[in-house]
Every structure is written in structure tokens, then in C-alpha cells.
């Protein structure tokens, strides 16, 4: 089911499948969110839970037992239920099931809230541990934005600007998995990453120490897209490798993919969130259309 939110500045659609953001338009009908394409990337803005990225060989261990897990977790393929709906606010949720427990042995509730505040769309994740033991997890966003934003411009006319005080470092990866090295990101100069399709030929650029927000902008254009993620530790920037697709994903993550050639043990993967029995965890990020 597609839900609609609207205020005096924006009109937003959300798909109950995966609680996925489906559309962000201004009141003139201008679309800012990638609308999906089977030939490049069929999704639009997936929600990542209970993990971000890949597990080595698609498996991980917990208390000595192996479990299979798809890239970015299973929330993106789950039908969410409606918890609350208002003109400018929507809350959708999923809970563990027999199917999820086979892949992820915890009882939980995962909620996604969308709220419009002026030209800002706030998105909040809430994880509730319904189990009698500590649960280990990650949350993350994966929104794709149309680039170029404005007609008459090209992908290469745009850049991603970082906060002046930040010194983003790239976390080196091999074959989609993490090493334990990180260096200053060579694609960022003077706090800006000039967009080129070949930046993503080897998959996502994964950053740490990236500050709390980035802005997609062009010196030739008037409209910008700001993505703020005050409590996320990592940021992935992605486009379909070796493509000329007209989008870029800005992905705030709370944790990282598996390390290269390591079958991760949940209790030892230090970047995962560890949530005690009966406790809850929330994390929010936001999208702003700046004109």
C-alpha cells in the first residue's frame, strides 16, 4: 500500500513494503527521489535492518550457530503494518516472525516513522528488544536522489559538500567487504566530492568521520538536497557500478558490512548496536529540499 503525506512545501509517498520512501515532490510536482529502474537499481530508498551491507558468504554466527542473511537485511522485503497515520506523520512497523527468526534469532519490533516539517522530511528508526537476551543489529538508510536535480545540467555538474570541520576518511573495501584500514578519501578535495560515474566503478564509497550532514549541490543550479544524520557513524555513497544512471544514493549507516573473509560473530562485531532485553533504541536522519 502507498501512503501519502503532505504539508505546505512537500508531498511524500511511502510504500508499506519495506516502509520504503517512494516519492518526494514539491508542490509544483518536481520529483527529487530516484524512481527505480530494473536496468540499474529497482529500489528507491530502502531501509536497512538488521544489518547494513553484506555478510561474508551470506552468513554470520551467533552463539556458535550459523545463520544466512541477505545484503542489507530483510526489512526491505517485509510488508510493514500501520501504527499511526496523520496528515504529516506516518509510522509503520514490522515484528519478528517464524521466517525472520530462522535468519535472525531475536524477538523485536522495528518501526519507521516519517514526519514532514516544512521542507524537511524526518525519518526515525525505533528498535525494541522484545527478547530476554541482548540483541545485535544495525540500521541504515539507502535513499537515491535524482542527479541532475535540475533540467539542463549533467551528473558531472554536481558535487557532494561536507561540513567544513569534517575530515572524511574512506574505509577501504575489497570485493564489497571491509578491510580494517582507512585513509583520507582521495575523491574529496576541500570538503567536496565532485561527482563522476567512474567513482563508483568498484561499488560504494564508505566513509567515517564524515560529519553530520552532506549537501548535493551544483554551482550551476539553484536547488540543493541536504541529508543530515547526527547519530550515524558511517556514510555510504553509491551508484550502480559501471553505469551512467542519473542518481546517487546517500546512505547513513549505524554499522559496517562484514570484514573481508571473516564470518562475523554478532557478539564480537564491535560496530553493531547491542540492545539489552526489554530496551529500545532510536536513530533519526532527515532530508531537506533547499531552494
N, C-alpha and C positions, 0 to 999 in steps of 0.2 A: 504494500500500500504506500502511496505517496502522500505525505503530509505537507501542508503549506503554512509558512509563517510570513507575516508582512507587517511593516511599520511605515513611517513616513519617508524612509530612504531606500529600503531594500525589500525584495521578495525572495524568500528562500524555500526550497523544496528539500525534503528528506525522505529517503526510501526506508521502509521498515526492514528490508533485507539488509542486514549488516548495520542498521541505523546509519546508513551512508548518506552523507550530504550529496544532494542530487543536482542542485542549481543555486546560483547566487546571481540575481539580477537587480539592477537599479530600476527605478520606476519608469524609465524610458525603454525598458526591455533589453538592455545590454547585458549579455551573459558574460560572467567572469570565470566560471568554473569549467574545466575541461568536461566535455560531454560524452566522452568514451568513443572508442573506435576499435573494432575487432582486429584490425590490422596492426595496431600499435599497442594501445592499452585500453581494455574494455571498461575498466572501472573509472571512477570519478574522484572519490575521496574516501577510501576505505579506512575503517577503524581497526587498529591492531591490538589484539588481545588473544591469548595471554602472553604472547611473545612478539618481539619485533625482529624481522629478518628470518634467516634460515638457521636450522639446526643441522649439524654435520650428519650426512646420510639420512636426514629427515627424522632423526631420533634424539632422545635425551634420556637420562636416567634419574630416577627418584627412589631413594632407599633400596638401591640395588636392582630395581626393575626397569626395563626399557619401555619407552612409550614413543609412538610415532606422532609427529607434529608437522603440519604443513607450514609453508612460509607465511609469516605474519600471523599465525594462529587461526582459530576457527570462527571468531566473531564475525568476520566479513562474509561468511557463508551461512549465517544463522538468522532466522526470522525473529525480530525483536517484537516485544509486546508493548502496548501503550500504557504508560504510567500516569502521564499528565499532559494536557494539551490546553494551551491558551493562544491568544492571537499572536503573541510574540515569543512564546516559550513552548518547548516540546521536550518531553522526557520519555525515552524508550529504554527497555531493559531486556536482558536475557538472563537465564539461570542455568545452572548445571543440569545435565540430563544424563541418561544412561550412555548416550553417544559421546558426550563430552568427557564423561568420567573415564571412558576407555582410553582416551588420549591424554587426559589431564586429571589426575586423581584427587580433585578437590571439589568441595561444595561451595558455591559462590553465587553472588548476583553481580552483574556488570551492567551499569546504567550509563547512558549517554544523553546529556542534556544540551539542547541548542537554545540560545536566547539572543534575540535581536535588541541591541541598544544603540540607537542612532544608526550610523554607518558601520557598526561593529557587530560581527556575529561571534558570540562567545560559545565555546564548546567545552563542556566539563565531563570528565570521566569519573565515575564513582564505582569503586570495587569494594564489595562487602564480603568478608570471610564468614561463611555460614558453617564452617567445619570446626572440628575440635582440635585441629593442628594448624601450624603455621603454613600459609600458602605462599608460593613464589611466583612472580608474574612480572609482566611489563605491559605498558600501554603506549599507544602512539597514534599519530595522525598521518594521513597519506593523501592530502588534497592536491589535485592537479589544477593548475591555473592556465588559462589561455594566454599564450605569448606568441605573437604580439597581442597586447591588450587593446591597442587602438588600430584602426584601419590605416593603411598606408605605411606602416612600419614593419620591420622584419624581426625575427627572433634575435638576430645579432645586434639589433639596436638596443637591447635591454641588458641590464645588469642587476645583480643582487647586492644590495648595500647592507653592510653590517654595522653594528653600533661602533662608534669611534673608539671606545675604551676596550673593545674586544680584540683578541688576537687569535682568530680561529685556527685550530690545528686539525689536520686531516688524520683520521685513524686509518692506517694502511690496511688494505684488504687484498686477498688473493682468491680468485675464483669464488667471489661473493662471501667469503668468510673473513674473520678478523685475524690480524696478527696482533702482537702486543706492542707495536711501535706506533708512534705518532710524531708528526713533524708539522711545522708551519705549512699551511696549504699553499702550494705554488700557484694555484689558479686565482688566488686572492691578492690583489695589489691595492695598497692604500685603502683597505677596508671594503673593496668592491670586487665582485666576481663578474667579469664580462661573459655573457652567455654565448656559447658556441655549441653546436650539436656534438662535436667530437669530444667535448669534455666528459661525455657520459658513455663513450665507446666501451668502457670497461665496467659499466654499471654505476651504482650510486657513489656520490662523494659523501662520506660520513665524517661529521665534524664534532669536535668538542671545544670547549672554551669559546663558543661562538656568540656569547652574549645572550640577550633575552628577546631579541626581535630581529627580523630582516625585512627589507623592502624590495619588491620587484619594481624597477623604475627604468625610464629612458629619458635622456636629455632632450629627445625629440618629441616627447609626449607629455600629456597633462595628467594622466591618471596613473596612480600607483596602487599596489596591493601590499599591505603590511601584514605580516604574520608574527604574532607575539607568543612566546612560550616561556613564561617566567620560571616555571619549575621543572622544565625538561632538561636533562643532562646532555642530550645529543641531538644532532640535526642531520638528516639525510637530505640531499638534493639530488633529484633523479629525473631522468627522461629515458624512454625506451632506448637501450643501447643501439648504436649504429642505425639511427632513424633520423628523419627530418621532421618529426612530429612537432606540432605547434602548441606545446605545453611544457611546463616544468612543474615538478612536484616539490613542495616544501614540507618535509616530514619531521615533526617534533617527536622524538623518541625518549622514553624513560630508561631504556637499556639497549644493549647491542646484540647483534647476531652472535652465533657461536664462533669460537676461535677456530682457526684453520686446523683441520684434522683432529679436533678434540670433540669427543662425545661428552657434552656438558652434563654435569651433575647439578640439579637445581639448587641443592643446599650449599653448593660451593661456588656458584656463579655469582660473584660479588656485586655485579651491577643490577641484578634483579631486585625488585621490591620484595621484602619479607614482611608479611602481614599476619599478625598474631590472630589466634582464634577469636572470633566474635568482633574483631576490629574492622574499621573501614579506612579507605584511602581515596583521596580525590586529587585531581590534577586538571587544570584548565589551560586552554590556549585560545587564541582569537584571531579572526581575520577582519581586516578593515579595508574598505574601499576608499582611497584617498584621492580627492579631486581638487 
